[in-house]
Amino acid sequence: MKTAKVFVDPATRINYSTYYLLGLYDYFGRKYVNFKRSPFHTLYQSRDKSDNGDYFNYMAFVVNTAGKTIKYIIDFRDSPEIYEHAYQWCDVYAKININLEVLGDRKDFNKLISIGPGFSIRIWGKWKTYWTCFQNLWKLRFRTGIYWKTFVRTYENQLEKSYLNQFVGLKKSSQGSRKPYIFTIATLWEHANCQMGTNHLRKEFMKICKKSPLCKFEGGFFFYKKFKGVKDFKDLEVKKFTPHEEFLRKTHDSALVFNTPSVFNCHGWKLGEYFAMGKAMISSPIVNKLPEKLVHGENVHFIEDISEMEDALNYMLSNEAYRKKLEIGARKYYNDHIAPIRAICSIINRSHPVRVTHRFSEVLAG
C-alpha cells in the first residue's frame, strides 16, 4: 500500500473525521493522504437535495492503487440508519452504530463493516487548521448545502480538543493514601431515550458517588436553561464549563468511570475515550454492535440496571486489583480494535463484516 494515494472528501465534519484521518496518516503515510473534490462528484449528485448537511454525518475517501480505485464511507453518526445514497456509491461502508433490529428488513449487508467508537481529537496546529479549512472551502467553491459558518466552526472545535497521545499517554496524578477520586461530567440530552434512560443513569451514578464514604467525587451535569426537566438535575448542575485539557486530566485521575449508551442508544465519544485512557469502567448494557464483544470482568464491569449500580461501585472502590485488571483489559481492547490505525486496518481489510444468518441475528466475522 506504500504507493497508494488516498483522497478524502473535503465536505466532511472535520471534528468527527480527524480520528480517522490520523488512522489514514498512520496506515498510508501523511504525504499520501490529501483532500480532493473530484472523486466525489457522483456522491454529491446522488444525495437527496433535501438532505443539506448530511455530509456532516460521514467521511468519504477513496484509495487509488495499481490503477484501481476503492471507495469508502465511514458513517460516524449516532443513528443506526444507513445513508442509502452513500451505501450505493461506496465499495465499503464502515459504521460505528449498527443495530440489526433497526436494520432487520434490510437485504443488502455485503458492504457493511462494524468499527468501534472514535472520538474527536486534534491533529493540527492552529495555522495548519485554518489553512486546511480555507483550502477545503475553496475546493468546495462554497457550494450549496455547505453551511460555511458551521463548517469553519468544526475546524475551530478541533483546536479545542486534545492530541491522541494526551488520551493514551497521560498518567494518573499521585493520590497517596487518600480515598479514590471519581470525576464525571456530562451533558443533559433531550433525545427521547436519553430523557428516559441515559440522563437518569448518569444522575444515579453521580448521586451514589456523592454520598459514598469510599470515594471523593467531583462532577455533575452541564446543561442549557431551555432543557426540559432541568429541575430534576439542579442539585448536580455544573455552572462553569470544563476545558478539555482539565476534563482529560481529571478523567485520567478518576479511579473509575461510568458508561451508558447515549442518543439513539449510540456508542458515545466517552466510550472510545475511556478505552483510549485505559479506564476501569462500569457500564449499562451495550445496545449497538462492536467489532468484538466486551467481556464482563475483563475489559468492563457490566450492570443490568440501576439496582446493581451501588454494589458495583462499592466492589470496584474496594478492590484495586480488580480495577487494575479492567484498566489493562480496556487498554488492550483499544489497542486491538479501536485505535485509529486499527479502525483503518479493519476497514481496508474488511475485518469485521456484518453477516446476517436470519432475522435479528448476525455473525461478526473476525
C-alpha positions as CSV (number, residue, x, y, z in Angstrom):
1,M,0.0,0.0,0.0
2,K,3.1,2.3,0.0
3,T,2.3,3.5,-3.5
4,A,-1.4,4.1,-2.8
5,K,-2.9,7.6,-3.0
6,V,-5.7,8.5,-0.7
7,F,-8.2,11.3,-1.4
8,V,-10.6,12.5,1.3
9,D,-13.8,14.4,0.6
10,P,-13.3,18.0,1.8
11,A,-17.0,18.2,2.6
12,T,-16.7,16.3,5.9
13,R,-17.3,17.2,9.5
14,I,-13.7,17.6,10.5
15,N,-14.0,17.4,14.3
16,Y,-15.6,13.9,13.8
17,S,-13.2,12.9,11.0
18,T,-9.8,13.7,12.5
19,Y,-9.7,10.4,14.4
20,Y,-9.9,8.5,11.1
21,L,-7.6,11.0,9.2
22,L,-5.0,10.1,11.8
23,G,-5.6,6.4,11.1
24,L,-5.1,7.1,7.4
25,Y,-1.9,9.0,8.1
26,D,-0.6,6.2,10.2
27,Y,-1.6,3.5,7.7
28,F,-0.6,5.1,4.3
29,G,1.7,7.9,5.3
30,R,0.7,11.5,5.8
31,K,2.1,12.7,2.4
32,Y,-0.2,10.2,0.5
33,V,-3.4,11.4,2.1
34,N,-5.0,14.6,0.7
35,F,-8.3,16.3,0.3
36,K,-9.8,16.4,-3.2
37,R,-13.2,17.2,-4.5
38,S,-13.4,15.5,-7.9
39,P,-13.6,11.8,-6.8
40,F,-16.9,12.6,-5.0
41,H,-19.0,14.3,-7.7
42,T,-21.3,11.3,-8.1
43,L,-21.7,11.1,-4.3
44,Y,-22.8,14.7,-4.2
45,Q,-25.2,14.2,-7.2
46,S,-26.8,11.2,-5.7
47,R,-27.6,12.9,-2.4
48,D,-31.1,13.9,-1.9
49,K,-31.3,17.7,-2.4
50,S,-33.4,18.0,0.8
51,D,-30.6,16.4,2.8
52,N,-28.5,19.6,3.2
53,G,-25.9,19.0,5.9
54,D,-25.8,15.2,5.5
55,Y,-22.1,15.4,4.6
56,F,-21.6,16.2,8.3
57,N,-22.5,12.6,9.2
58,Y,-19.9,10.6,7.3
59,M,-16.4,10.8,5.9
60,A,-15.9,9.6,2.3
61,F,-12.5,8.7,1.0
62,V,-11.0,6.8,-2.0
63,V,-7.8,4.7,-2.3
64,N,-6.1,4.6,-5.7
65,T,-3.5,1.9,-6.1
66,A,-2.2,0.0,-9.1
67,G,-4.8,1.5,-11.4
68,K,-7.7,0.5,-9.1
69,T,-10.0,2.8,-7.1
70,I,-11.8,1.6,-4.0
71,K,-14.5,3.9,-2.4
72,Y,-15.1,4.0,1.3
73,I,-17.6,5.6,3.7
74,I,-17.1,6.0,7.4
75,D,-20.5,6.6,9.0
76,F,-20.0,8.1,12.4
77,R,-23.5,9.4,13.2
78,D,-25.5,8.4,16.2
79,S,-28.4,6.9,14.4
80,P,-28.3,3.2,13.3
81,E,-29.8,4.0,9.9
82,I,-27.8,3.8,6.8
83,Y,-27.4,6.6,4.2
84,E,-28.6,4.8,1.1
85,H,-27.1,7.2,-1.4
86,A,-23.7,6.8,0.3
87,Y,-24.1,3.0,0.5
88,Q,-24.8,2.7,-3.2
89,W,-21.8,4.9,-4.0
90,C,-19.2,3.1,-2.0
91,D,-17.4,-0.3,-2.1
92,V,-17.1,-0.5,1.7
93,Y,-19.5,1.1,4.3
94,A,-17.9,1.3,7.8
95,K,-20.3,2.2,10.5
96,I,-19.9,2.7,14.3
97,N,-23.5,2.3,15.4
98,I,-25.0,-0.8,13.9
99,N,-28.3,-2.1,15.3
100,L,-29.7,-5.0,13.3
101,E,-33.1,-4.8,14.9
102,V,-33.4,-1.4,13.3
103,L,-32.0,-2.7,10.0
104,G,-33.9,-6.0,10.2
105,D,-35.7,-5.6,6.9
106,R,-32.6,-4.7,5.0
107,K,-31.4,-7.3,2.4
108,D,-28.0,-5.9,1.4
109,F,-25.3,-6.1,4.1
110,N,-22.4,-7.0,1.7
111,K,-20.6,-3.7,2.1
112,L,-21.3,-3.1,5.8
113,I,-18.3,-3.2,8.3
114,S,-18.5,-2.8,12.0
115,I,-16.0,-0.4,13.6
116,G,-15.6,0.8,17.2
117,P,-16.3,4.2,18.6
118,G,-13.9,7.0,17.7
119,F,-13.9,10.5,19.3
120,S,-12.8,14.0,18.5
121,I,-9.1,14.7,18.6
122,R,-6.7,17.4,17.5
123,I,-4.3,16.6,14.7
124,W,-3.1,20.0,13.5
125,G,-1.8,23.2,15.0
126,K,-3.6,26.5,14.7
127,W,-2.1,27.7,11.4
128,K,-2.5,24.3,9.7
129,T,-6.1,24.1,10.9
130,Y,-7.2,27.4,9.4
131,W,-5.2,26.8,6.2
132,T,-6.8,23.4,5.7
133,C,-10.2,24.9,6.4
134,F,-9.7,27.6,3.8
135,Q,-8.3,25.2,1.2
136,N,-11.3,22.8,1.6
137,L,-13.8,25.7,1.4
138,W,-12.1,26.8,-1.8
139,K,-12.2,23.2,-3.2
140,L,-15.9,23.1,-2.4
141,R,-16.4,26.5,-4.0
142,F,-18.7,27.4,-1.1
143,R,-21.3,25.0,-2.7
144,T,-24.9,25.0,-1.8
145,G,-25.7,22.7,1.2
146,I,-22.4,23.5,2.9
147,Y,-23.1,25.9,5.8
148,W,-19.7,27.6,5.8
149,K,-20.0,29.2,9.3
150,T,-20.7,25.8,10.8
151,F,-18.0,24.3,8.5
152,V,-15.4,26.7,10.0
153,R,-16.7,26.1,13.5
154,T,-15.9,22.4,13.2
155,Y,-12.3,23.2,12.4
156,E,-12.1,25.6,15.4
157,N,-13.7,22.8,17.6
158,Q,-10.8,20.5,16.6
159,L,-8.4,23.1,18.0
160,E,-10.2,22.9,21.4
161,K,-9.6,19.1,21.6
162,S,-6.5,17.2,22.7
163,Y,-4.0,15.3,20.7
164,L,-4.4,11.5,20.8
165,N,-1.2,11.0,22.8
166,Q,-2.7,13.1,25.6
167,F,-5.5,10.4,25.9
168,V,-3.2,7.5,25.6
169,G,0.0,8.7,27.3
170,L,-1.1,10.9,30.2
171,K,-0.5,9.3,33.6
172,K,-2.6,9.5,36.8
173,S,-1.6,12.0,39.4
174,S,-0.3,10.5,42.6
175,Q,-3.3,10.0,45.0
176,G,-1.2,9.0,48.0
177,S,-3.3,7.3,50.7
178,R,-6.4,9.4,50.0
179,K,-9.7,8.0,49.1
180,P,-10.2,7.1,45.5
181,Y,-11.2,10.1,43.4
182,I,-14.0,9.9,40.9
183,F,-14.7,12.6,38.3
184,T,-17.5,12.6,35.8
185,I,-19.0,15.4,33.8
186,A,-21.9,15.0,31.3
187,T,-24.4,17.0,29.2
188,L,-28.1,16.5,29.6
189,W,-29.6,15.4,26.3
190,E,-33.2,16.0,25.2
191,H,-33.4,13.0,22.9
192,A,-36.2,10.6,23.9
193,N,-34.1,7.6,25.0
194,C,-31.8,10.0,26.9
195,Q,-34.8,11.5,28.7
196,M,-35.9,8.1,29.8
197,G,-32.6,6.4,30.3
198,T,-29.2,8.0,29.8
199,N,-29.7,11.1,31.8
200,H,-31.1,9.3,34.8
201,L,-28.5,6.5,34.8
202,R,-25.7,9.1,34.9
203,K,-27.6,11.0,37.6
204,E,-27.9,7.9,39.7
205,F,-24.2,7.2,39.3
206,M,-23.3,10.7,40.4
207,K,-25.7,10.6,43.4
208,I,-24.2,7.3,44.6
209,C,-20.7,8.6,44.2
210,K,-21.5,11.8,46.1
211,K,-22.9,10.0,49.1
212,S,-20.3,7.2,49.2
213,P,-17.9,7.2,52.1
214,L,-15.4,5.2,49.9
215,C,-14.6,8.0,47.4
216,K,-14.2,11.7,46.8
217,F,-16.5,12.8,44.0
218,E,-16.3,15.8,41.6
219,G,-18.5,16.5,38.7
220,G,-22.1,16.9,37.6
221,F,-24.2,18.0,34.5
222,F,-23.6,20.9,32.2
223,F,-26.9,21.9,30.6
224,Y,-28.7,24.7,28.9
225,K,-31.5,26.5,30.7
226,K,-34.0,25.5,28.0
227,F,-33.6,21.8,28.8
228,K,-37.0,20.4,29.9
229,G,-37.0,18.8,33.3
230,V,-34.0,20.7,34.4
231,K,-35.3,20.9,38.0
232,D,-34.7,17.2,38.4
233,F,-31.0,17.7,37.9
234,K,-30.4,21.1,39.6
235,D,-28.5,19.6,42.6
236,L,-25.9,18.2,40.1
237,E,-25.6,21.3,37.9
238,V,-22.0,22.4,36.9
239,K,-22.2,26.1,36.2
240,K,-18.7,26.5,34.9
241,F,-17.6,25.0,31.6
242,T,-14.8,22.5,31.9
243,P,-12.0,23.0,29.3
244,H,-11.0,19.8,27.5
245,E,-7.5,19.8,29.0
246,E,-8.9,19.8,32.5
247,F,-11.6,17.2,31.6
248,L,-8.8,14.9,30.3
249,R,-6.6,15.3,33.3
250,K,-9.3,14.7,35.9
251,T,-10.7,11.8,33.9
252,H,-7.3,10.2,33.9
253,D,-7.1,10.7,37.7
254,S,-10.5,9.2,38.2
255,A,-10.4,5.7,39.8
256,L,-13.2,4.5,37.6
257,V,-15.8,5.8,35.1
258,F,-19.4,5.1,34.1
259,N,-20.6,4.5,30.5
260,T,-24.1,4.2,29.1
261,P,-25.4,4.4,25.5
262,S,-26.5,7.9,24.5
263,V,-28.6,9.4,21.7
264,F,-30.3,6.7,19.7
265,N,-28.5,4.2,22.1
266,C,-25.3,5.1,20.3
267,H,-21.7,4.5,21.4
268,G,-20.8,7.9,22.6
269,W,-17.4,9.6,22.3
270,K,-16.9,8.8,26.0
271,L,-16.8,5.1,25.4
272,G,-13.9,5.5,22.9
273,E,-12.2,8.0,25.2
274,Y,-12.4,5.7,28.2
275,F,-10.9,2.8,26.2
276,A,-8.0,5.0,25.0
277,M,-7.3,6.1,28.5
278,G,-7.5,2.6,29.8
279,K,-10.2,3.2,32.4
280,A,-11.8,0.8,34.8
281,M,-15.4,1.1,33.6
282,I,-18.9,0.4,34.9
283,S,-21.3,0.2,32.0
284,S,-25.0,-0.4,31.5
285,P,-25.8,-2.9,28.6
286,I,-24.4,-2.0,25.2
287,V,-27.1,-1.8,22.6
288,N,-25.3,-1.4,19.3
289,K,-22.7,-3.7,17.8
290,L,-18.9,-3.5,18.4
291,P,-16.1,-5.1,16.4
292,E,-15.6,-7.6,19.2
293,K,-17.8,-8.2,22.2
294,L,-16.8,-6.8,25.5
295,V,-16.2,-9.3,28.3
296,H,-17.6,-8.6,31.8
297,G,-14.7,-8.8,34.3
298,E,-12.0,-8.5,31.6
299,N,-12.4,-5.1,30.0
300,V,-15.6,-3.7,31.5
301,H,-17.9,-4.3,34.5
302,F,-21.5,-4.6,33.3
303,I,-24.6,-3.9,35.3
304,E,-28.1,-4.8,34.1
305,D,-29.9,-1.8,35.7
306,I,-29.8,0.9,38.3
307,S,-30.4,-1.6,41.1
308,E,-26.9,-3.1,40.6
309,M,-25.0,0.2,40.4
310,E,-24.2,0.9,44.1
311,D,-22.9,-2.7,44.7
312,A,-20.8,-2.5,41.5
313,L,-19.3,0.9,42.7
314,N,-18.6,-0.3,46.2
315,Y,-17.0,-3.5,44.9
316,M,-14.7,-1.7,42.5
317,L,-13.7,1.0,45.0
318,S,-12.8,-1.7,47.5
319,N,-10.8,-3.8,45.0
320,E,-7.9,-2.0,43.5
321,A,-6.6,-5.2,41.9
322,Y,-9.9,-5.7,40.0
323,R,-9.8,-2.1,38.8
324,K,-6.2,-2.6,37.5
325,K,-7.3,-5.7,35.7
326,L,-10.1,-3.8,34.0
327,E,-7.7,-1.0,33.1
328,I,-5.3,-3.4,31.4
329,G,-8.3,-5.1,29.6
330,A,-9.7,-1.7,28.4
331,R,-6.3,-0.6,27.0
332,K,-5.9,-3.9,25.2
333,Y,-9.3,-3.6,23.7
334,Y,-8.4,-0.1,22.5
335,N,-5.1,-1.2,21.0
336,D,-6.7,-4.3,19.3
337,H,-9.9,-2.8,18.0
338,I,-10.4,1.0,18.4
339,A,-7.1,2.9,17.9
340,P,-7.2,4.9,14.7
341,I,-4.9,2.7,12.8
342,R,-6.8,-0.4,13.9
343,A,-10.0,1.1,12.7
344,I,-8.5,1.8,9.3
345,C,-6.9,-1.6,9.1
346,S,-10.4,-3.1,9.8
347,I,-11.9,-1.0,7.0
348,I,-9.2,-1.6,4.4
349,N,-9.0,-5.4,5.2
350,R,-12.8,-5.7,5.8
351,S,-12.1,-7.4,9.0
352,H,-15.5,-7.2,10.7
353,P,-18.2,-7.7,8.0
354,V,-21.8,-8.0,9.3
355,R,-23.3,-11.2,8.1
356,V,-27.0,-11.8,8.7
357,T,-27.9,-15.5,9.0
358,H,-31.6,-14.9,9.8
359,R,-33.7,-12.1,11.1
360,F,-32.3,-10.2,14.1
361,S,-29.2,-12.5,14.3
362,E,-25.7,-11.9,13.0
363,V,-22.1,-13.1,13.0
364,L,-19.4,-10.6,13.2
365,A,-16.5,-12.3,11.4
366,G,-13.1,-11.5,12.9
